[in-house]
Amino acid sequence: MSRPAIIERIKSRRSAIAMFAVLALGTGLAQENVQREGYFEVRSASTQSVDGVHTLDARLQLVLSSEALAALESGVTLTIEMQMQVIRVKRFLVDSIDAELAVRYELEYRPLSQRYIVKNLNSGDQDSFATLYSALNSLGRIQGLPVIDDELLLADRQYRLRLRAMLNTQQYPASLRLLFFWRGQWQLQSEWFEWSLRR
């Protein structure tokens, strides 16, 4: 096994151990019976055509639950995913999803530097923030994200788009994912926000 693979396995194992500790023991917040329910919400979204490419501007409200926050501060990396669909409107048939886009971000807390790191897994870009608020605020401001080329859309058809955000737990071991299923504070997912594509 290569060195990078070994390091990745160690990191994954440490995250799993930290997650089990958080779920089993709880946090100071939990002991004080102060539980914060997290929620994700798409506040606004729109697209515009720039040089033949439709780009997305959106504003989202991302609030972590007490459990997710405790896990983050215990060394667990969270994955926040933005999902988008391009839907072709059909007059007499069921509308079809012509394209899908998923942009994934990793949110990590580094206690030594007391910084929150946001990494775009699609592009590899990474930013550092002094507070969780500023990190989540940055994640919730999407600007100029390329969605689809106009050439891929049929000229005589209407389209609508929809966007949602979710806390993705697929990177964790199956045993943890099963536990998350029964714990509502890990079911962080916004409703779909939908709008018509202007061409």
HELIX and SHEET records of a PDB file:
HELIX    1   1 ARG A    3  LEU A   25  1                                  23    
HELIX    2   2 GLY A   28  GLN A   31  1                                   4    
HELIX    3   3 SER A   66  GLU A   73  1                                   8    
HELIX    4   4 LEU A  132  LEU A  139  1                                   8    
HELIX    5   5 ASP A  150  LEU A  152  5                                   3    
HELIX    6   6 ALA A  174  PHE A  181  1                                   8    
HELIX    7   7 GLY A  184  TRP A  186  5                                   3    
SHEET    1   A 3 TYR A  39  VAL A  50  0                                        
SHEET    2   A 3 VAL A  53  VAL A  63 -1                                        
SHEET    3   A 3 ARG A 141  ASP A 149 -1                                        
SHEET    1   B 6 GLN A 126  PHE A 129  0                                        
SHEET    2   B 6 ARG A 115  ASN A 120 -1                                        
SHEET    3   B 6 SER A  96  ARG A 110 -1                                        
SHEET    4   B 6 LEU A  78  ARG A  88 -1                                        
SHEET    5   B 6 TYR A 159  ASN A 168 -1                                        
SHEET    6   B 6 PHE A 193  SER A 196 -1                                        
END                                                                             
